[in-house]
Amino acid sequence: MELKNIDLNLLLVFHQLLAERRVSKVAETLGMTQPGVSNALKRLRVVLGDELSVRTAKGMEPTPYAAQLGEPIGYALSTIFDSLNEGVRFDPGTSSRKFKIGMTDIGEVYFLPALMAALRQVAPDVTISTVRNTAVNLQDEMEAGHIDMAIGLLPQLKSGYFQRKLFRQRYVCMFRKGHELDKASITVEEFERAEHVVVVSGGTGHAIVDQTIERLGINRRVCLTVPHFVAVGHILSASSMIATVPERYAMACMKPFGLKYVTHPLSLPEVSINIFWHARFNKEPANQWLRRLIFERFADGGVISAA
């Protein structure tokens, strides 16, 4: 038997008959006429080569073959229904959705511990994977639907993207406890004389800080340049270097690495950390749910706008 010979509507009528046992009730439930239900059952009997039901005092009783078909057909119809409605509802408590989020190593350090703890409470089977904003063509990957959303300082995401501000943050000076600059504040001269580790984080907006420092005519003693932030805590804890880093990253590094930070002596621009998502996901329920969860956990305020 070929599936092309089976009308899905006939299986729906059959499934409902097994549940209701009366043609009149099936017609009422499915919004059909009784002759329409009878005709559907007649067509299905011809296709399957079985009477499917016999009339008894208790209603229409399934034949042994019909009873055998009942469970797998019911499961198949349920699966089709769930698949068709996946786009209009999302239950985090039962979902096993896999989300892919673009973020930097700073984002992983700051967001992931709290985000994963929240997911374990409300969506234990939902999983997250991250991809570096700098390791892929983020714009194309999000447009293709391969990445659900991105978090960070991402000026390259413009037309076709939505964004929601999580918070603004300043840059600070970070160093190990006991450093000679470990005091309430430091001067521009002390900052300039110190040994620096500098992070060149391509593909993000953090370069604006280095550009500002250069524009102010500050000549730092740059001893080390690295392409990411993830090693900075280790480096500072074992050296006398200092680093200019986002404050929330500094907050996350203090306890694990025994570090301190102070207000930056230079007037550096604050930056806005946003959630970005492509227009194709704007009304997708699962995406909406995760964006809302992130916003509730991390936002200082902000409104939705088109990027």
URJOWO-V992167 format. One record per residue. N is the residue number from 1. OMEGA is omega in degrees with one decimal (NA if undefined). NEAR is the number of other C-alpha atoms within 8 Angstrom. Layout:
# URJOWO-V992167
<<N | OMEGA | NEAR> <N | OMEGA | NEAR>>
This chain:
# URJOWO-V992167
<<1 | -179.6 | 3> <2 | 178.5 | 5> <3 | -179.2 | 5> <4 | 179.9 | 5> <5 | -177.3 | 7> <6 | 173.9 | 8> <7 | -178.0 | 7> <8 | 179.5 | 6> <9 | 178.2 | 6> <10 | 178.7 | 12> <11 | 177.4 | 10> <12 | 177.5 | 9> <13 | 179.2 | 13> <14 | -179.9 | 9> <15 | -178.8 | 11> <16 | 178.7 | 10> <17 | 177.7 | 12> <18 | -179.4 | 10> <19 | -172.3 | 6> <20 | -179.4 | 9> <21 | 179.1 | 13> <22 | -178.5 | 9> <23 | -178.3 | 12> <24 | -179.2 | 7> <25 | 177.0 | 9> <26 | 179.9 | 15> <27 | -179.7 | 13> <28 | -177.6 | 9> <29 | -175.5 | 7> <30 | 179.7 | 7> <31 | 179.9 | 6> <32 | 171.1 | 10> <33 | 177.5 | 8> <34 | 175.7 | 9> <35 | 178.6 | 6> <36 | 177.6 | 9> <37 | -179.5 | 13> <38 | 179.7 | 9> <39 | 178.8 | 8> <40 | 179.5 | 10> <41 | 178.4 | 11> <42 | 179.8 | 8> <43 | -179.3 | 9> <44 | 177.3 | 10> <45 | 180.0 | 11> <46 | -178.0 | 8> <47 | -175.1 | 8> <48 | 179.3 | 6> <49 | -179.0 | 6> <50 | 179.7 | 7> <51 | 176.1 | 7> <52 | -179.5 | 9> <53 | 174.7 | 9> <54 | -177.2 | 9> <55 | 176.8 | 7> <56 | 178.3 | 7> <57 | -179.4 | 4> <58 | -177.6 | 6> <59 | -178.5 | 8> <60 | -179.8 | 12> <61 | -178.3 | 11> <62 | 171.2 | 11> <63 | 178.2 | 10> <64 | 179.6 | 6> <65 | 179.1 | 9> <66 | 178.4 | 10> <67 | 178.5 | 9> <68 | -179.4 | 7> <69 | -170.4 | 8> <70 | -175.5 | 10> <71 | -179.5 | 8> <72 | 178.2 | 7> <73 | 177.0 | 10> <74 | 178.9 | 9> <75 | -179.1 | 8> <76 | 178.7 | 8> <77 | 177.9 | 9> <78 | 178.9 | 8> <79 | 178.3 | 8> <80 | 180.0 | 8> <81 | -179.1 | 8> <82 | -179.3 | 8> <83 | -179.1 | 8> <84 | -177.3 | 7> <85 | -179.8 | 8> <86 | -178.1 | 8> <87 | -176.8 | 9> <88 | 176.0 | 7> <89 | -179.1 | 8> <90 | 179.5 | 10> <91 | -176.6 | 6> <92 | -177.5 | 8> <93 | -178.7 | 8> <94 | -174.9 | 8> <95 | 171.9 | 10> <96 | -178.5 | 7> <97 | 175.2 | 7> <98 | 179.4 | 8> <99 | 173.8 | 10> <100 | -175.4 | 12> <101 | 173.4 | 13> <102 | 176.3 | 13> <103 | 177.2 | 14> <104 | 175.7 | 11> <105 | 174.4 | 10> <106 | 179.2 | 10> <107 | 179.2 | 11> <108 | -179.6 | 10> <109 | -173.7 | 11> <110 | -171.3 | 11> <111 | -166.0 | 8> <112 | -179.9 | 9> <113 | -179.0 | 9> <114 | -179.6 | 8> <115 | -179.8 | 10> <116 | 176.5 | 8> <117 | 178.6 | 8> <118 | 179.6 | 9> <119 | -179.9 | 10> <120 | -179.4 | 9> <121 | -170.3 | 7> <122 | -177.4 | 8> <123 | -170.6 | 12> <124 | -178.8 | 9> <125 | 175.3 | 10> <126 | -179.4 | 12> <127 | -178.7 | 8> <128 | 166.1 | 8> <129 | -178.1 | 8> <130 | 175.3 | 8> <131 | 179.8 | 11> <132 | 177.0 | 10> <133 | -177.0 | 13> <134 | -174.3 | 10> <135 | -179.4 | 6> <136 | 169.3 | 8> <137 | -171.1 | 8> <138 | -177.5 | 10> <139 | -179.0 | 8> <140 | -178.0 | 7> <141 | 177.6 | 11> <142 | 178.8 | 13> <143 | 179.3 | 9> <144 | 179.9 | 7> <145 | -179.9 | 8> <146 | 177.8 | 8> <147 | -174.1 | 13> <148 | -177.7 | 13> <149 | 176.4 | 12> <150 | 179.9 | 12> <151 | 175.5 | 13> <152 | 177.4 | 12> <153 | -166.0 | 11> <154 | -177.1 | 9> <155 | -178.4 | 7> <156 | -179.9 | 6> <157 | -174.3 | 9> <158 | -174.1 | 7> <159 | 177.7 | 5> <160 | -178.2 | 8> <161 | 171.6 | 12> <162 | 177.1 | 13> <163 | 176.0 | 12> <164 | -176.1 | 11> <165 | 173.9 | 14> <166 | 179.8 | 14> <167 | 169.3 | 12> <168 | 179.0 | 9> <169 | 179.3 | 11> <170 | 173.9 | 10> <171 | -177.6 | 13> <172 | 173.9 | 13> <173 | -177.5 | 12> <174 | -178.7 | 14> <175 | -179.8 | 16> <176 | 173.1 | 16> <177 | -179.3 | 9> <178 | 176.0 | 6> <179 | 179.6 | 8> <180 | 176.1 | 5> <181 | -179.6 | 9> <182 | -179.4 | 11> <183 | -172.0 | 7> <184 | -179.6 | 5> <185 | 177.7 | 8> <186 | -178.7 | 11> <187 | 176.9 | 7> <188 | -179.9 | 8> <189 | 178.4 | 6> <190 | 177.4 | 9> <191 | -176.6 | 10> <192 | -177.9 | 10> <193 | -175.3 | 8> <194 | 173.7 | 10> <195 | -172.0 | 11> <196 | 161.6 | 12> <197 | -175.5 | 13> <198 | 178.5 | 10> <199 | 174.4 | 9> <200 | -173.7 | 9> <201 | -178.0 | 10> <202 | 177.4 | 7> <203 | 176.6 | 8> <204 | 179.9 | 12> <205 | -176.0 | 8> <206 | 178.9 | 8> <207 | -180.0 | 10> <208 | -180.0 | 7> <209 | 178.6 | 9> <210 | 178.1 | 8> <211 | 178.8 | 8> <212 | 179.6 | 9> <213 | 178.3 | 11> <214 | -179.2 | 9> <215 | 178.4 | 7> <216 | 177.1 | 6> <217 | -179.8 | 6> <218 | 178.8 | 8> <219 | -179.9 | 6> <220 | 172.0 | 10> <221 | -176.4 | 9> <222 | -179.5 | 9> <223 | -175.8 | 7> <224 | 174.4 | 7> <225 | -179.5 | 9> <226 | -176.4 | 9> <227 | -178.2 | 8> <228 | -176.2 | 9> <229 | -166.4 | 10> <230 | -177.4 | 8> <231 | -173.2 | 7> <232 | 179.7 | 9> <233 | 178.1 | 10> <234 | -176.4 | 8> <235 | -177.4 | 9> <236 | -177.0 | 15> <237 | -176.4 | 12> <238 | -177.7 | 7> <239 | 176.1 | 7> <240 | 178.5 | 9> <241 | 174.6 | 11> <242 | 179.9 | 13> <243 | 172.5 | 12> <244 | -172.8 | 10> <245 | 174.1 | 10> <246 | -172.9 | 10> <247 | -177.0 | 10> <248 | 172.4 | 8> <249 | 178.2 | 11> <250 | 179.2 | 13> <251 | -178.6 | 7> <252 | -176.6 | 10> <253 | -171.9 | 11> <254 | -174.8 | 10> <255 | -177.2 | 7> <256 | -173.2 | 6> <257 | 179.7 | 10> <258 | -176.0 | 10> <259 | 175.3 | 14> <260 | 171.6 | 11> <261 | 179.0 | 10> <262 | 175.2 | 11> <263 | -177.3 | 8> <264 | -179.0 | 11> <265 | 179.1 | 9> <266 | 177.6 | 6> <267 | -177.8 | 5> <268 | -179.2 | 10> <269 | 169.0 | 7> <270 | -179.2 | 8> <271 | -179.9 | 8> <272 | 176.8 | 11> <273 | -172.8 | 12> <274 | 163.6 | 12> <275 | 176.8 | 13> <276 | 173.2 | 12> <277 | -178.4 | 13> <278 | -178.5 | 13> <279 | -178.7 | 8> <280 | -179.5 | 8> <281 | -171.6 | 10> <282 | -177.9 | 10> <283 | 179.4 | 7> <284 | -170.0 | 10> <285 | -179.1 | 10> <286 | 178.5 | 8> <287 | 177.3 | 11> <288 | -178.2 | 11> <289 | -178.4 | 9> <290 | 176.8 | 8> <291 | -179.9 | 9> <292 | 178.7 | 8> <293 | 179.2 | 8> <294 | -179.5 | 10> <295 | -179.4 | 9> <296 | -176.7 | 7> <297 | -167.4 | 7> <298 | -171.0 | 8> <299 | 168.0 | 11> <300 | -177.0 | 6> <301 | 179.9 | 7> <302 | -178.4 | 9> <303 | 177.8 | 6> <304 | 175.5 | 8> <305 | 174.7 | 7> <306 | -179.1 | 7> <307 | NA | 9>>
